[in-house]
Amino acid sequence: MQILSLGSDIRTNRETQVASAFINAPEIKVWDMLNRFMINDGIAVTNRQVGDGILVTDWITRYQEVFWGSDEPVARHRFRLKLLNAERPN
């Protein structure tokens, strides 16, 4: 799991189904970081509800090269991010 660019203001919790990042920054700055991350990585966003703190990505398909250079899909993922205003744990 890659969480933006990790720095001293970001702490991660890596679990199989529910991963979380605790970011010490104003909400508008976090939205800006997420938007830049999605654009830079070419990830399409299908649902953005800023008021509710929800961002949903389009399906991301990973391909593997097979016989004679053709690609075959091997995995598909879709992500739902929920921004919460919470105290950063120690």
C-alpha positions as CSV (number, residue, x, y, z in Angstrom):
1,M,0.0,0.0,0.0
2,Q,1.4,3.4,-0.9
3,I,0.1,6.4,1.0
4,L,0.9,9.5,-0.9
5,S,4.4,10.5,-0.1
6,L,5.1,9.5,3.5
7,G,6.5,12.2,5.8
8,S,6.6,13.1,9.4
9,D,3.0,14.2,9.4
10,I,1.6,10.9,8.1
11,R,1.2,7.7,10.1
12,T,-0.3,4.5,8.5
13,N,-2.2,1.5,9.7
14,R,-1.9,-1.3,7.2
15,E,-4.6,-3.9,7.4
16,T,-5.8,-6.3,4.7
17,Q,-9.3,-4.8,4.2
18,V,-9.2,-1.5,6.0
19,A,-6.1,0.5,5.8
20,S,-5.8,4.0,7.3
21,A,-3.5,7.0,7.2
22,F,-3.5,9.7,9.8
23,I,-2.5,13.0,8.3
24,N,-1.7,16.0,10.3
25,A,-3.0,18.7,7.9
26,P,-6.1,20.8,7.3
27,E,-8.9,19.0,5.4
28,I,-8.6,21.2,2.3
29,K,-4.9,20.3,2.1
30,V,-5.6,16.6,2.4
31,W,-8.2,16.8,-0.5
32,D,-5.6,18.6,-2.6
33,M,-3.0,15.9,-1.9
34,L,-5.5,13.2,-2.8
35,N,-6.5,14.9,-6.0
36,R,-2.9,15.4,-7.1
37,F,-2.1,11.8,-6.2
38,M,-5.0,10.5,-8.3
39,I,-4.1,12.7,-11.3
40,N,-0.4,11.9,-11.2
41,D,-1.1,8.1,-11.1
42,G,-3.8,8.3,-13.7
43,I,-6.5,7.0,-11.4
44,A,-10.0,8.1,-12.4
45,V,-12.4,9.1,-9.7
46,T,-16.0,8.1,-10.2
47,N,-17.5,9.7,-7.0
48,R,-16.3,12.7,-5.0
49,Q,-18.5,13.9,-2.2
50,V,-16.4,16.5,-0.4
51,G,-19.1,17.4,2.1
52,D,-19.3,13.7,3.3
53,G,-15.5,13.1,2.9
54,I,-15.9,10.3,0.3
55,L,-13.9,9.6,-2.7
56,V,-14.4,6.5,-4.9
57,T,-12.1,5.4,-7.7
58,D,-13.0,3.8,-10.9
59,W,-11.9,0.2,-11.4
60,I,-8.1,-0.2,-11.7
61,T,-7.0,-3.2,-13.8
62,R,-3.5,-4.7,-13.6
63,Y,-2.4,-6.5,-16.7
64,Q,0.3,-9.2,-17.3
65,E,2.0,-9.7,-20.6
66,V,1.2,-13.1,-22.1
67,F,2.0,-14.8,-25.4
68,W,3.3,-12.6,-28.2
69,G,3.0,-9.3,-26.3
70,S,-0.7,-9.3,-25.7
71,D,-1.9,-8.3,-22.2
72,E,-4.2,-10.3,-20.0
73,P,-6.0,-8.8,-17.0
74,V,-4.9,-10.4,-13.7
75,A,-6.4,-8.2,-11.0
76,R,-9.1,-5.5,-10.6
77,H,-9.4,-3.1,-7.7
78,R,-11.6,-0.3,-6.7
79,F,-11.0,2.0,-3.7
80,R,-13.3,3.9,-1.4
81,L,-11.6,6.6,0.7
82,K,-13.3,8.2,3.7
83,L,-11.9,11.3,5.2
84,L,-12.6,11.7,8.9
85,N,-11.7,14.5,11.2
86,A,-10.1,12.6,14.1
87,E,-7.3,13.1,16.5
88,R,-4.1,11.5,15.4
89,P,-3.2,8.5,17.6
90,N,0.2,8.4,19.3
